[in-house]
Amino acid sequence: MSWRFADPKEELKPAFKDAVARAETQADWTFTAKGNWMILPTRLLEGAGNESQHFNEAMIAINSGDQSFCAATAEDLERILLMLESAAASEC
């Protein structure tokens, strides 16, 4: 999952890092915040290579070659998003 804020708020980064670290997941996950903010499986990030020049190729290889990983990460992402939702609710 990738997005770009029109007006990024540095104070949000810890909430994203915490959600990725604390969610009970089947795969390892990474949060990055460069130009785009991303929550993605570490395996995809590593497959993309330096500067993510092979991101699309890595994504296609995983999508076409490892459906069990895709299913597991879909479940994981739901858990991570629930952690973010819970964090946002506790801030209100």
Beta strands, then each sheet from edge to edge (+ up, - down):
strand 1: 2-3
strand 2: 29-33
strand 3: 37-41
sheet 1: 1+ 3- 2+
end
